[in-house]
Amino acid sequence: MQTVMKILGMLVLWSLVFGMMVLVDPILVRDIGWERSYLPMVGLFGLAIVYTVGWLSKSLIKGLIIAGLGVVTWYLAINQLLYWFVGMGILVVVLVVLTFTKES
């Protein structure tokens, strides 16, 4: 039950971040393309779920998530400074979730 609640909490956080990106710049999808801008973040969310459930080494998954978020943030920074701030917001949200996820 605790794992289900963690996953639901992460879904809520991720939907907030996803909605924030759409609100900050609704033209993002038109300018960059849906696949190029959002699919990497969906992949990172999948890694975050795997981290929470504990299917793989938590330190490995945590490293992959942090590295992936760094790449996404860098990619967003190339396109526009505003995207960099959004990317940093995503990084902070996920790092907070990972920090408070109990290590086993």
Number of C-alpha atoms within 10 A of each C-alpha: 6 8 12 11 10 16 17 13 13 20 14 12 16 18 12 14 18 16 12 15 18 13 11 12 12 12 11 17 14 8 10 13 11 11 10 11 16 16 11 15 20 13 13 20 17 13 18 22 19 17 22 23 15 14 10 12 11 18 11 10 20 20 11 16 24 16 13 18 22 16 14 23 20 15 16 20 17 11 13 10 11 12 21 18 14 20 24 18 16 24 18 13 17 22 16 11 16 19 11 8 12 8 11 6
